Amino acid sequence: MPYLGAKPTDVFADRDLNGQEFILDADADTSITADTDDQIDIRISGADDFQFTANTFTAASGSGIIQTDGINFIGDTANGSMTSGLTINQTTADNEILALKSSDIAHGMTSDTETDTYFFIKKSSATAGAPDVVGLGEGSQGIRILGQCVSANTAKSTSASAPIIFRGVKKSSASNTVMGSDENVVVIEGCTAGPGFIFDAEGSLHSNAANAVYDEYADAELIRTIDRSLSSKGLIASKFDEFIRYGHEDLATAGLVGRDDDGSPNNFVNWMSLSKLHNGAIWQQAVKHENLLAAFHELAAATIGEEKACEILDKHEVKSMSSTLLN
C-alpha cells in the first residue's frame, strides 16, 4: 500500500526518549518525563502532580484522585451495601487494615504499631472479627470521641438523644434486635484487669471496684460535708452543722472528691466511693440505734419494770437485731 510521508510503522515504532521530557499540549506545560531511573513524573499545567515508581502511584500534595463511579475498591471488586465510599478487603491478613500517621508523633509503642501511627483499626480476632479501634498518644490521652450536634435534647425517657450514643444489639436472623433482660450492653475495662464497669440492658451499673469503708470517719458527717461543700442551692442549714468536723480537704483525702493538678480539692465526686460511704453511714446509724434502744430499754426496765418496758417496745414495733441487748 502506498503512503504519503513516513510509514506508520516508522512513526510509531519504539522510541527511546532517554530521560527527555515528552510534551503533550500546545503551550508545553503538560508532559511526561522519566529523567530519574525507574520513575515516571506527570506534569499538568506546570505542576508535577503524579508519580509512578515500582508498584506505587503517588499523588503530590494538593493533588487528588477522583473515582467517578462512586466506590473505590482495595482488594475487592463489589459491595452491594455501598453506593459511594471505600471498600477494603484485607483477605486473610490479620494486622492493621487502616492506619493514620503523622511525622509529629513518636509515642514509642512499637510492640503495638509503628511509632508515628496515632490511629489504627484491625481485627480483634483473626476468624471472628470485631474491630479493635485504637488511638495512641504521647501524653495522657489515647483517643478522644467528640459528638457535635445542631440541636440539643433534654428528654429523660426512652426518646432521649445525645451527641454521643453507645448502643449494643445482638443478632436476630439476618438483622439485629435489642439486648434481653440482664444481658450486658457496655463493658469498660482496663488493659488486663477485666471488666471494671458493666452496664446491662436494664440500665443497671455493676462494678468490681475493691470495697472501701470509712469506719475511721463519722460517715454521716462526711456525707453532710459533701452537701455543704458542693451544693450551690437548696441547702437548709441545721443547728448541728456547727458540730461537723470535716471540710473539703477531708473529702479529697478520703477519695470522695478529686484534686486539681496543683493538689487542691475540686468538685468531681467519686460516686462509687460515695455509695460505699452511704453503706457505712447506714451501718453506723444502725449501731447507734441499737445502742440507744438498749439504753432506753435499760432505763425503762429500771423505772417501770421489764415487762412494761417490753410492752412499750412491742406496741411501737421496735425490734433489736440482738435480743440479748434487751435482756
C-alpha positions in Angstrom: 0.0 0.0 0.0 1.5 3.4 -1.0 1.9 6.1 1.7 2.4 9.8 1.6 5.1 10.7 4.0 6.6 8.3 6.6 5.2 4.9 7.1 3.0 4.4 10.4 5.5 1.6 11.4 8.3 4.2 11.3 6.4 6.9 13.3 5.0 4.6 16.0 8.0 2.3 16.3 9.6 2.0 19.8 11.3 5.3 20.7 14.0 5.7 23.4 13.5 9.2 24.9 16.5 8.6 27.1 15.0 10.6 30.0 13.9 13.5 27.9 10.6 15.2 28.6 7.6 14.2 26.4 5.5 17.3 25.9 1.8 16.7 25.3 0.0 20.0 24.9 0.3 23.2 22.7 1.6 25.5 25.5 4.1 23.0 26.7 3.1 22.9 30.4 1.7 19.3 30.4 4.2 16.4 30.0 5.5 13.1 30.9 9.2 12.5 31.8 11.4 9.8 33.3 14.6 11.6 33.9 15.0 9.7 37.2 15.7 5.9 36.9 12.6 3.8 37.4 10.3 6.8 38.0 7.7 8.5 35.8 6.6 12.0 36.6 3.4 13.5 35.2 3.3 17.3 34.9 0.0 19.1 34.4 -0.4 22.8 33.9 3.2 23.3 35.0 3.0 21.3 38.3 4.3 17.8 39.0 1.0 16.2 40.2 1.6 12.5 39.9 4.4 10.0 40.1 4.9 6.3 39.3 7.5 4.2 40.8 7.8 0.4 41.1 4.4 -0.9 42.4 3.5 2.6 43.6 1.4 5.5 42.3 1.7 8.8 44.3 -0.4 11.9 44.1 1.6 15.0 45.2 0.4 17.3 48.0 -2.6 19.3 46.8 -3.5 16.8 44.1 -6.2 14.1 44.4 -7.7 11.1 42.8 -11.4 11.1 41.9 -13.3 7.9 41.4 -16.2 8.7 39.1 -18.3 5.6 39.7 -18.7 6.3 43.4 -17.0 3.4 45.0 -13.2 2.8 45.5 -12.1 -0.8 46.0 -8.9 -2.2 47.5 -8.6 -6.0 47.4 -12.3 -6.4 46.2 -14.5 -5.7 43.3 -18.0 -5.4 44.6 -20.1 -4.2 47.6 -23.8 -4.5 47.3 -24.3 -2.5 50.5 -22.4 0.6 49.3 -23.4 3.3 46.9 -20.5 5.6 47.3 -17.4 5.1 49.5 -14.3 3.0 50.0 -14.3 -0.8 50.4 -11.1 -2.5 51.7 -10.8 -6.3 51.7 -7.6 -7.4 53.5 -8.3 -11.1 52.6 -6.6 -13.3 55.2 -4.3 -10.6 56.7 -4.8 -10.1 60.4 -2.9 -6.9 61.1 -3.9 -3.2 60.5 -6.5 -2.6 57.8 -6.4 1.2 58.3 -3.7 3.4 59.9 -3.3 7.1 60.3 0.3 8.5 60.7 2.0 11.8 61.5 5.7 12.8 61.5 4.9 14.8 64.6 4.1 11.6 66.6 6.7 9.3 68.2 4.8 7.5 71.0 7.3 4.6 71.1 4.7 1.8 71.5 6.3 -0.1 68.7 5.2 -3.5 70.0 1.6 -2.5 69.0 2.2 -0.4 65.9 4.8 1.9 64.3 5.8 4.9 66.4 4.3 7.5 64.1 0.9 5.8 63.9 -1.7 7.5 66.1 -4.8 5.6 65.0 -5.4 2.2 63.5 -8.1 -0.4 63.0 -7.6 -4.1 62.9 -9.5 -7.4 63.8 -9.5 -8.3 67.4 -9.9 -11.9 66.4 -8.4 -13.5 63.3 -11.5 -15.5 62.5 -14.4 -13.9 64.5 -13.8 -10.3 63.6 -14.9 -7.4 65.9 -12.6 -4.5 65.1 -10.1 -3.0 67.6 -10.3 0.7 67.1 -7.0 2.0 68.7 -5.8 5.6 69.3 -2.3 6.3 70.5 -0.9 9.4 72.0 2.3 10.6 73.6 0.6 12.2 76.6 -2.2 11.2 78.9 -4.8 10.8 76.1 -5.0 7.9 73.7 -8.3 8.7 71.9 -11.0 11.3 72.1 -14.5 10.8 70.8 -16.4 14.1 70.1 -20.0 14.3 69.0 -21.2 17.6 67.6 -24.9 18.2 67.2 -27.1 21.1 65.9 -30.0 20.7 68.4 -29.7 19.5 72.0 -32.1 17.1 73.7 -33.3 17.3 77.3 -35.6 14.3 77.4 -35.1 11.8 80.3 -37.1 9.0 78.7 -36.9 6.3 76.1 -37.0 9.0 73.5 -33.8 10.7 74.8 -31.0 11.5 72.5 -27.5 13.0 72.8 -24.4 13.9 70.7 -22.8 10.6 71.7 -24.8 7.3 71.8 -23.5 3.9 72.7 -25.8 1.1 71.5 -25.3 -2.6 71.9 -27.6 -5.1 70.0 -27.4 -8.8 69.2 -28.0 -10.8 66.1 -31.6 -11.8 65.2 -31.9 -13.8 62.0 -30.2 -11.7 59.3 -30.6 -8.4 61.3 -30.4 -7.4 64.9 -32.6 -6.9 68.0 -32.4 -5.3 71.4 -30.5 -7.0 74.3 -32.5 -9.2 76.6 -33.1 -9.0 80.3 -29.8 -8.8 82.4 -27.7 -9.0 79.2 -24.6 -6.8 79.2 -24.6 -3.8 76.8 -21.4 -2.0 77.5 -18.3 -3.1 79.4 -15.5 -0.7 80.5 -12.2 -2.4 81.3 -8.5 -1.9 81.9 -5.9 -3.5 79.7 -5.6 -6.8 81.7 -7.8 -6.3 84.8 -11.0 -7.4 83.2 -14.3 -5.5 83.4 -14.3 -2.6 85.7 -17.8 -1.4 84.9 -20.7 -3.3 83.3 -23.9 -1.6 82.0 -26.8 -4.1 81.4 -30.0 -3.9 79.4 -32.0 -2.7 82.4 -29.6 0.3 82.8 -28.0 -1.1 86.0 -24.4 -0.3 86.6 -22.1 -3.1 88.1 -18.6 -2.5 89.3 -15.9 -4.8 90.7 -14.1 -2.0 92.4 -12.5 -3.1 95.7 -14.7 -2.3 98.6 -13.5 0.6 100.8 -15.1 1.5 104.1 -14.8 4.7 106.1 -15.1 3.4 109.6 -12.4 5.8 110.8 -14.7 8.7 109.9 -18.2 9.7 111.2 -19.8 8.8 107.9 -22.9 10.9 108.3 -20.7 13.9 108.9 -18.7 13.2 105.7 -22.0 13.0 103.8 -23.1 16.3 105.2 -19.7 17.8 104.3 -20.3 16.9 100.7 -23.6 18.7 100.7 -22.1 21.7 102.5 -19.1 21.9 100.2 -20.7 21.2 96.8 -24.3 22.3 97.0 -25.0 25.5 95.0 -28.6 26.0 96.1 -31.3 24.5 98.3 -29.2 23.6 101.3 -31.0 24.3 104.6 -28.7 24.9 107.5 -29.1 22.8 110.6 -28.3 23.6 114.2 -26.0 20.5 114.1 -23.9 21.9 111.2 -21.7 23.7 113.6 -20.5 20.4 115.0 -19.3 19.0 111.6 -15.6 18.4 112.0 -14.8 17.8 108.3 -14.1 20.1 105.3 -13.5 19.9 101.6 -9.9 18.8 102.1 -11.0 15.9 104.2 -13.3 14.8 101.3 -10.3 14.7 98.9 -8.1 12.9 101.5 -10.9 10.2 101.8 -11.0 9.9 98.0 -14.6 11.2 97.8 -13.7 14.1 95.5 -10.7 14.7 93.2 -7.8 17.1 93.2 -6.6 19.6 90.6 -3.1 19.5 89.2 -2.0 21.8 91.9 -3.3 19.5 94.6 -6.3 21.5 95.7 -9.6 19.6 96.1 -12.2 20.0 93.4 -15.9 19.1 92.9 -15.5 15.9 90.9 -17.3 13.3 93.1 -16.2 9.7 93.2 -19.7 8.2 93.0 -18.6 4.6 93.7 -16.8 5.7 96.9 -19.9 7.8 97.8 -22.1 4.8 97.5 -19.8 2.9 99.9 -19.8 5.8 102.3 -23.6 5.7 102.3 -23.4 2.0 103.2 -21.1 2.8 106.1 -23.3 5.6 107.3 -26.3 3.3 107.3 -24.5 0.8 109.4 -23.1 3.4 111.8 -26.6 4.8 112.3 -27.9 1.2 112.8 -25.3 0.6 115.5 -26.2 3.9 117.2 -29.9 3.0 117.0 -29.2 -0.4 118.7 -27.2 1.3 121.5 -29.9 3.9 122.1 -32.6 1.2 122.1 -30.6 -0.8 124.6 -30.1 2.3 126.8 -33.9 3.1 126.6 -34.8 -0.4 127.5 -32.4 -0.5 130.4 -33.8 2.9 131.7 -37.4 1.9 131.2 -36.9 -1.5 132.9 -35.4 0.2 135.9 -38.2 2.7 136.1 -41.4 0.8 135.2 -40.2 -2.8 135.1 -39.0 -5.2 132.5 -42.4 -6.4 131.4 -43.9 -2.9 130.9 -40.7 -1.8 129.1 -41.1 -4.7 126.6 -44.8 -3.9 126.1 -43.9 -0.4 125.1 -41.3 -1.6 122.6 -43.7 -4.2 121.2 -46.5 -1.6 120.9 -44.4 0.6 118.7 -42.9 -2.3 116.8 -39.4 -1.5 117.9 -37.1 -4.5 117.3 -33.5 -5.1 118.1 -31.1 -7.1 115.9 -30.0 -9.0 119.0 -32.4 -10.0 121.7 -29.5 -10.0 124.2 -29.4 -6.2 124.1 -32.8 -6.0 125.6 -32.2 -8.6 128.4 
